[in-house]
């Protein structure tokens, strides 16, 4: 693996970067630039001029003898060496903040940006009430939601926390299994009034569905799930989950959705009741070193509490609060 060996070679100077040689201002400059991806944004947050912050970042790179950022237009993108340093720098930064808090007796304020990646459906329907509670309890935390059905790479800092439906297999990631989720088949109330209420897999073959792709992957999955469908059963397609669900709610055809989301919508009805729901795990994943950041711990724990509860219990909890 040449990439990994290059990173290892570039990271050797880090082993000689001792705490007694650390310039805390340079470390903060590096951390804020990595967090914001911009010299100007990092300078504004630290109350510095951009040239001053740029000199501090350059000083760390010179001290380590390694390039930590690649300049891509106005953006600052971490190199492999920068990524390796980031995890250590976050630990050191958190330790320094804790020492300052302990020395001054100040309360531990929690603020900063936390990037949360989730599927489009979870991001659109399940996250907002959780983020509202988070805003009320920790107003200093700003959440950046990445809504995508693709798996964000936490190791490349595409997200700090990810809500996934697969177990993480990378050794430097930690995951918490929350519970199993269900997805069933739904149609709008107007569609049911016009077409009836199909309940069996055999009845499904006589009705129209909203598809997610024309390549045949979704059709193959439904067939493996026991539905005897053909391409002719699909009346329209939408790969985007939000658009797909909107088409179902408008009465275009039958579609699948998480029960947690669909059961609270009065304009849809569960159909194909005799067909077993699709079951999938819900995992909360973050990087091992990111758990040392208080703001990420707060968001991680609140997401685990909210998304790990059974839907009925979660709704009761939201009502009480």
C-alpha positions in Angstrom: 0.0 0.0 0.0 2.1 2.9 -1.2 -0.4 5.5 0.1 -0.3 4.1 3.6 3.5 3.8 3.5 3.8 7.4 2.3 1.7 8.6 5.2 3.7 6.5 7.7 6.9 8.0 6.3 5.5 11.6 6.4 4.3 11.1 10.0 7.7 10.1 11.4 8.4 13.8 12.4 5.3 13.7 14.6 7.0 11.2 16.9 9.6 13.9 17.7 7.0 16.7 18.3 7.3 16.8 22.1 4.8 18.5 24.3 7.5 20.8 25.7 8.1 22.2 22.2 4.4 22.7 21.5 3.2 26.2 20.6 -0.5 26.2 21.6 -1.3 29.1 19.3 0.0 27.1 16.3 -1.9 24.1 17.4 -5.1 26.1 17.6 -4.4 27.6 14.2 -4.0 24.1 12.7 -7.1 22.7 14.4 -9.4 25.6 13.4 -8.2 25.5 9.8 -8.8 21.8 9.7 -12.3 22.2 11.2 -13.4 25.1 8.9 -11.4 24.1 5.8 -10.6 27.8 5.3 -7.9 30.2 6.5 -10.2 33.1 6.5 -12.9 31.3 8.5 -10.4 30.0 11.0 -8.9 33.5 11.4 -12.3 35.0 12.0 -13.1 32.4 14.7 -9.7 32.9 16.4 -9.9 36.7 16.1 -6.7 36.8 14.0 -5.8 38.3 10.7 -5.5 35.8 7.9 -1.8 36.4 7.3 -1.1 35.8 11.0 -3.0 32.5 11.0 -1.3 31.5 7.8 2.1 32.1 9.3 1.2 29.9 12.3 0.1 27.1 10.1 3.3 27.4 8.0 5.3 27.4 11.3 3.8 24.0 12.3 4.5 22.6 8.8 8.1 23.8 9.0 8.6 22.5 12.5 7.3 19.0 11.4 8.9 19.1 8.0 5.7 18.0 6.5 2.9 19.5 4.4 -0.4 19.4 6.4 -2.7 21.1 3.9 -3.2 21.2 0.2 -4.5 24.5 -1.1 -7.4 23.8 -3.5 -8.6 27.2 -4.6 -9.6 29.0 -1.4 -10.1 25.7 0.5 -7.6 24.0 2.8 -7.7 20.2 2.4 -5.9 18.0 4.9 -3.1 15.8 3.5 -2.6 12.3 4.8 -0.1 13.6 7.2 -2.5 16.3 8.3 -5.2 13.8 8.9 -2.8 11.7 11.1 -1.8 14.9 13.1 -5.4 15.9 13.4 -6.4 13.0 15.7 -3.5 13.6 18.0 -4.0 17.4 18.0 -7.6 17.0 19.0 -6.6 14.9 22.0 -4.0 17.4 23.0 -6.4 20.3 22.4 -9.1 18.7 24.5 -6.6 17.9 27.3 -5.4 21.5 27.3 -9.0 22.8 27.5 -9.7 20.5 30.4 -6.7 21.7 32.2 -7.7 25.3 31.7 -11.2 24.5 33.0 -9.9 22.7 36.0 -7.5 25.6 36.8 -10.1 28.3 36.5 -13.1 26.5 37.9 -15.1 27.6 34.8 -18.1 25.6 33.6 -17.4 23.4 30.6 -19.0 25.3 27.7 -19.8 23.1 24.7 -19.6 24.8 21.4 -18.4 24.3 17.8 -19.5 22.6 14.6 -20.3 18.9 14.5 -20.9 17.3 11.1 -23.6 14.5 11.1 -24.1 12.2 8.1 -27.3 10.4 7.6 -29.4 8.9 4.9 -31.7 11.3 3.1 -34.8 10.0 4.9 -33.3 10.0 8.3 -31.9 13.5 7.8 -35.2 14.9 6.6 -37.6 13.3 9.1 -35.9 11.8 12.1 -33.0 14.3 12.8 -34.9 17.6 13.0 -36.7 17.0 16.4 -33.5 15.6 17.9 -31.5 18.7 16.7 -34.2 21.0 18.1 -33.7 19.4 21.6 -29.9 19.6 21.1 -30.2 23.3 20.2 -32.2 23.9 23.4 -29.7 22.0 25.6 -26.4 23.0 24.0 -27.0 26.2 21.9 -23.3 26.6 21.3 -23.2 23.5 19.1 -23.9 24.0 15.3 -24.9 20.9 13.4 -23.9 20.5 9.8 -26.1 17.8 8.3 -24.8 15.8 5.4 -27.9 14.1 3.8 -26.7 11.3 1.5 -27.5 7.6 1.0 -23.7 7.1 0.3 -21.5 6.2 3.3 -19.5 9.2 4.4 -15.9 8.4 5.1 -15.2 9.5 8.7 -11.5 8.8 8.3 -11.3 11.4 5.6 -13.3 13.9 7.8 -16.4 13.9 5.5 -18.4 13.7 8.8 -17.8 13.6 12.5 -20.7 11.2 13.3 -22.5 9.0 10.9 -25.9 7.2 11.2 -25.5 4.0 9.2 -27.4 0.9 8.4 -24.2 -1.3 8.2 -21.8 -2.2 10.9 -18.4 -0.3 10.7 -15.6 -2.6 9.8 -12.7 -0.1 10.0 -10.5 -0.7 13.1 -10.2 3.1 13.8 -13.9 3.7 14.0 -16.2 3.0 16.9 -19.8 2.1 16.4 -22.8 1.7 18.8 -25.6 -0.5 17.7 -28.8 1.3 18.6 -31.6 -1.1 17.5 -33.2 -2.7 14.4 -35.4 -0.6 12.2 -38.2 -1.6 9.9 -39.3 -0.4 6.5 -42.7 -1.4 5.0 -44.7 -0.6 1.9 -47.0 2.4 1.8 -49.4 4.2 -0.6 -51.3 7.5 -0.2 -54.8 7.5 1.1 -56.0 8.8 -2.3 -54.2 5.9 -4.1 -55.9 3.4 -1.8 -59.3 4.9 -2.3 -58.8 4.6 -6.1 -57.0 1.2 -6.4 -58.0 -0.6 -3.2 -55.8 -2.0 -0.4 -53.5 -4.8 -1.7 -52.3 -7.0 1.2 -50.4 -9.9 -0.4 -47.4 -10.3 -2.6 -49.6 -11.7 -5.4 -51.8 -8.6 -5.3 -48.7 -6.4 -5.5 -48.1 -7.7 -9.1 -51.3 -5.9 -10.2 -50.3 -2.5 -9.1 -47.9 0.4 -9.8 -44.8 1.1 -7.8 -42.5 4.1 -7.5 -39.0 2.9 -8.3 -35.6 4.2 -7.3 -33.5 3.3 -10.4 -33.9 2.0 -13.9 -30.9 -0.2 -13.7 -32.9 -3.1 -12.2 -31.2 -3.2 -8.8 -34.3 -2.0 -6.9 -36.5 -4.4 -8.9 -34.1 -7.3 -8.2 -34.2 -6.4 -4.5 -38.0 -6.4 -4.4 -38.1 -9.7 -6.2 -35.7 -11.2 -3.7 -38.0 -9.9 -1.0 -40.8 -12.0 -2.4 -42.7 -9.5 -4.7 -43.4 -10.9 -8.2 -42.8 -7.6 -10.0 -41.6 -6.7 -13.4 -40.3 -3.5 -15.0 -43.8 -2.8 -16.2 -45.0 -2.4 -12.6 -43.0 0.9 -12.2 -44.9 4.0 -13.1 -42.1 6.4 -12.3 -38.6 6.6 -10.8 -36.7 8.9 -8.3 -33.3 8.0 -6.9 -33.5 10.8 -4.3 -35.3 9.4 -1.3 -37.1 12.6 -0.5 -38.4 12.9 -4.1 -39.3 9.2 -4.2 -41.4 9.5 -1.0 -43.1 12.7 -2.3 -44.2 10.8 -5.4 -45.7 8.0 -3.2 -47.5 10.6 -1.0 -48.9 12.3 -4.2 -50.5 9.0 -5.2 -48.2 7.8 -8.0 -47.8 4.3 -6.6 -46.6 2.1 -3.8 -43.2 2.8 -2.2 -41.1 1.7 0.8 -40.3 3.8 3.8 -39.1 3.4 7.4 -42.0 2.8 9.7 -40.6 5.3 12.1 -41.3 8.0 9.5 -44.4 6.8 7.7 -46.5 5.9 10.7 -46.8 9.5 11.7 -48.1 10.7 8.3 -51.9 10.7 8.0 -51.8 10.9 4.2 -50.2 7.4 3.7 -51.4 3.9 4.5 -49.4 0.8 5.0 -50.2 -1.7 2.2 -49.0 -5.2 1.5 -49.6 -6.0 5.1 -48.9 -9.7 4.6 -45.4 -9.0 3.2 -42.7 -9.0 5.9 -41.1 -5.6 6.6 -37.5 -5.0 5.6 -35.4 -5.2 8.8 -32.1 -3.3 9.0 -29.7 -2.3 11.8 -29.2 1.3 13.0 -25.6 2.1 13.9 -24.1 5.3 15.3 -20.5 5.6 14.2 -17.6 8.0 15.0 -13.9 8.1 15.0 -12.1 6.9 18.2 -10.2 10.1 18.6 -13.3 12.3 18.0 -14.9 11.0 21.2 -12.4 13.1 23.1 -14.1 16.3 21.8 -16.8 17.3 24.2 -19.1 18.7 21.6 -19.0 15.4 19.6 -19.6 13.4 22.8 -22.7 15.5 23.5 -24.1 15.1 20.0 -23.2 11.4 19.9 -24.9 10.6 23.2 -28.0 12.6 22.4 -28.4 10.9 19.0 -27.9 7.5 20.7 -30.6 8.3 23.3 -33.1 9.6 20.7 -32.6 7.2 17.8 -31.9 4.1 20.1 -35.4 4.4 21.7 -38.2 2.4 20.2 -40.4 4.8 18.2 -43.3 4.8 20.6 -41.0 5.6 23.5 -39.2 8.3 21.5 -42.5 10.0 20.7 -43.5 9.9 24.4 -40.1 11.4 25.3 -40.4 14.2 22.8 -44.0 15.0 24.1 -42.7 15.2 27.7 -40.0 17.6 26.7 
